[in-house]
Amino acid sequence: MELLRPVPVAQLVLTAHLRRPGRKVQLIEASLSAGPTEVARATALRIRILDLPVPPERDASAPPSGPESGRPARPWGAPQADYPAFHNLGVEHRIVVGGFDRPGPTTDWIRLRVPVVAGEPVSALERVAAAADFGNGISWVLPRLEGWQFINPDLTIALQRHHVD
C-alpha cells in the first residue's frame, strides 16, 4: 500500500479491479480517492487457500499473559496529540510486559476501537494489520527524547497461516 497524500477524515471512494486473473494466484489493485485526488493505492496478491495437515509440534515457550492482565497505555507522544488519528483514538493498548515509557522488550495487546469501514464488522486480517502498524514504536532502545523516531515507511505482513474471522 502506498500513501500518496495525507488521507483526510472525509468521505472517500474505493475502486478495485482484478489486474491479473489466475487459478492459484491473482493480482488485485485498489485506489482510494478523496474527491478527484487519489490519496492511497494498494496492490495485493490473492492466493488460493488449501487445507493441509499441520504437524503436531508446537513451540514450547509459554504464551504471554492475556490482555485482561495488562494495564491500559497510550503510545509515546499520544498524550500531547490533540488531533484525531489512528494511533491515539483508533486502537486500545494493554501492556503486559515493559512499556512505551521505557526501553527494552514490550508485550502489548492491541485492539481496534472502531471498525475500519463504518458499519462493517472488523475482520481478523484488519486486526492483524492494525497491530502490525505499531511494531516500529512499541519496543525501543534509542532515546526518543534525544530526537530518535521510529517511522515505518514500508510495512510487510507475512502470516504463517490464513487469518480466522
C-alpha positions in Angstrom: 0.0 0.0 0.0 1.2 3.5 -0.9 0.0 6.6 0.9 0.3 9.2 -1.9 -1.1 12.2 0.1 -2.5 12.8 3.5 -5.8 10.9 3.8 -8.4 13.3 5.0 -11.1 12.4 7.6 -13.8 12.8 4.9 -15.9 10.7 2.5 -13.6 8.5 0.4 -14.1 6.4 -2.7 -12.6 3.0 -3.1 -12.1 1.4 -6.6 -10.7 -2.0 -7.1 -10.1 -4.3 -10.1 -8.6 -7.6 -10.9 -5.3 -6.8 -12.7 -4.3 -10.4 -13.5 -6.6 -13.4 -13.1 -5.3 -16.9 -12.3 -6.3 -20.2 -10.8 -3.8 -20.2 -8.0 -2.7 -16.5 -7.7 -4.4 -13.3 -8.7 -3.2 -9.7 -8.7 -5.7 -7.1 -7.3 -5.2 -3.3 -7.5 -7.2 -0.7 -5.5 -7.2 3.0 -5.3 -8.6 5.3 -2.6 -9.7 8.9 -3.6 -10.9 12.0 -1.8 -12.9 13.8 -4.4 -10.8 13.8 -7.6 -7.5 13.2 -5.8 -6.0 9.7 -5.3 -4.7 9.5 -1.8 -3.7 5.9 -1.5 -3.0 2.9 -3.8 -2.7 -0.8 -3.0 -1.6 -3.9 -4.8 -2.3 -7.4 -3.4 -1.8 -11.0 -4.4 -4.7 -13.2 -3.7 -3.6 -16.8 -3.2 -5.7 -19.9 -3.4 -6.2 -21.5 0.1 -5.7 -25.2 0.5 -6.1 -27.1 3.8 -3.1 -29.1 4.6 -2.3 -31.3 7.7 -0.1 -29.4 10.2 2.4 -31.4 12.3 1.6 -31.6 16.0 4.9 -30.0 17.1 4.5 -26.7 18.9 6.7 -24.0 20.3 7.4 -24.9 24.0 7.7 -21.3 25.2 4.8 -20.0 27.3 2.4 -17.6 25.6 2.2 -14.1 27.0 -0.5 -13.3 29.6 -3.8 -12.2 28.2 -5.0 -8.6 27.7 -7.0 -8.8 30.9 -3.7 -8.9 32.9 -2.3 -5.8 31.1 -2.6 -2.2 32.0 -4.0 0.4 29.7 -1.4 2.5 27.9 -1.1 5.2 25.3 1.7 5.3 22.8 4.5 7.7 23.4 3.5 11.1 22.1 -0.2 10.3 22.1 -1.0 12.4 25.3 0.1 15.6 23.6 -1.5 14.8 20.3 -4.6 16.9 20.0 -5.8 15.7 16.6 -7.9 12.7 15.7 -5.6 9.9 14.4 -5.3 6.2 14.4 -2.5 5.9 16.9 -4.3 7.9 19.7 -8.0 7.2 19.0 -8.3 4.1 16.8 -6.8 1.5 19.0 -6.6 0.4 22.6 -3.2 -0.7 24.1 -2.9 -3.0 27.1 0.8 -3.5 28.2 1.6 -6.9 29.8 5.4 -6.6 29.8 7.6 -3.4 29.5 6.0 -0.2 28.4 6.1 2.7 25.9 7.9 4.8 28.6 11.0 2.6 28.9 13.5 0.9 26.6 13.6 -2.8 26.1 11.1 -5.6 25.2 7.4 -4.9 25.4 4.4 -7.1 25.1 1.3 -5.1 24.0 -2.2 -6.3 23.3 -3.8 -4.1 20.6 -7.5 -3.9 19.9 -9.3 -1.7 17.3 -11.7 0.6 19.0 -13.7 1.4 15.8 -14.3 -0.5 12.6 -12.1 0.2 9.6 -15.2 0.7 7.5 -18.2 2.2 9.3 -21.0 -0.3 9.7 -18.9 -3.3 8.7 -17.6 -6.0 11.1 -13.8 -5.9 11.7 -12.1 -8.9 10.1 -9.2 -10.8 11.5 -6.9 -9.5 8.8 -7.8 -5.9 9.6 -6.9 -6.6 13.3 -3.5 -8.1 12.2 -2.8 -5.1 10.0 -3.7 -2.6 12.8 -1.4 -4.4 15.3 1.4 -4.7 12.7 1.4 -0.9 12.3 2.7 -0.5 15.9 5.8 -2.8 15.7 8.1 0.1 15.0 7.5 2.0 18.2 6.3 -0.4 20.9 9.8 -1.6 21.9 12.8 0.7 21.6 16.4 1.2 22.7 17.3 4.6 21.2 16.0 7.6 23.4 13.0 9.4 21.9 13.8 12.5 24.0 17.0 12.9 22.0 15.1 13.0 18.8 15.1 9.4 17.7 11.9 8.5 15.8 10.5 5.1 14.8 8.8 5.5 11.4 7.7 2.6 9.2 7.9 3.9 5.6 7.2 0.4 4.4 5.5 -2.5 6.2 5.2 -6.1 5.1 2.9 -8.5 6.9 3.7 -12.2 6.5 1.2 -14.7 8.0 2.1 -18.3 8.8 -1.5 -19.3 8.3 -4.7 -17.9 6.8 -6.4 -15.5 9.3 -9.6 -16.6 11.1 -12.6 -14.3 11.4 
